[in-house]
Amino acid sequence: MPRKSRELKFKVTGNGCHEITSHVKHPSGYVQLNRKVDGIVGIYAHRYVYELKHGKIPKGKIILHSCDNRACINIFHLRAGTHKDNSNDCITRGRIANGEKIGTNKLSSSDVMRIRSLHGKISQRGIARMFNMSHTQIGSIS
């Protein structure tokens, strides 16, 4: 059931998120207030809601979502933090590509293990030829 908070309309989801329905989501998933809400235009909705409750966002801080839902404006899902906090959240919650998930990677985890096992038995140039890589790249795998 849609609800209204001042001039923001939202729906409550099963996980307690308050997803905005009155404004358009950007492809990034965030909602920017391009129509006036309380006389304010051009601010992200989650930042606007945070400031309503807690006042101005401290310098050097950003607003993080504990729910990982960029369209959520539930004040209990929002907290101030640093870019480092955000990066740590990305890593611990598995939202960042690493290892084989990185699209430009040439090697699988098993390839890396095989290369490591060959170090000292075959020259780096020999290993490089086996994996169609440079010996410098092979040397950086330890």
C-alpha positions, -999 to +999 in steps of 0.1 A: +000+000+000+015+033-010+023+057+018+032+094+019+060+111+038+057+148+033+057+149-005+075+115-010+053+085-018+066+051-011+057+014-007+069-008+021+085-040+009+088-074+026+122-066+040+111-033+055+124-010+028+105+021+019+108+022-019+099+055-035+070+054-059+066+092-065+099+098-083+118+080-111+147+057-103+180+064-122+196+034-139+220+035-110+191+026-087+192+058-067+163+083-067+170+119-073+144+145-064+141+165-096+106+177-086+104+200-056+100+183-023+098+208+006+113+234-018+144+212-025+154+200-059+184+179-071+192+159-040+192+121-037+161+110-018+180+089+008+202+119+017+171+142+019+153+118+043+185+113+064+189+151+067+152+155+078+159+131+107+195+139+117+203+173+102+231+182+078+253+153+067+287+157+083+315+168+060+333+138+045+304+115+051+281+097+027+248+080+035+249+042+034+220+017+031+221-013+054+196-030+031+216-024-001+185-010-018+194+023-033+157+033-037+150+028+000+144+058+022+136+039+055+155+060+081+163+028+100+182+015+069+203+047+065+235+057+083+263+081+078+297+066+069+328+071+049+337+059+014+359+033+031+329+021+051+310+018+018+338-001+001+341-025+031+303-031+029+307-039-008+333-064-001+317-081+029+283-083+012+297-096-021+286-067-042+320-061-058+335-082-085+367-100-076+385-131-088+368-149-117+338-125-115+359-097-131+351-099-168+385-090-181+403-118-162+422-143-183+428-168-156+405-190-134+413-198-098+425-232-109+449-216-135+464-194-108+469-225-085+485-244-114+509-214-121+518-212-084+526-250-084+548-246-115+569-217-100+605-230-094+599-261-116+595-243-150+609-209-160+585-180-159+588-177-197+578-213-201+548-209-178+539-177-197+539-196-230+516-223-215+490-196-204+495-172-234+507-144-210+538-124-205+565-136-181+561-104-162+524-112-155+534-147-144+560-132-121+533-112-103+514-143-094+527-155-061 
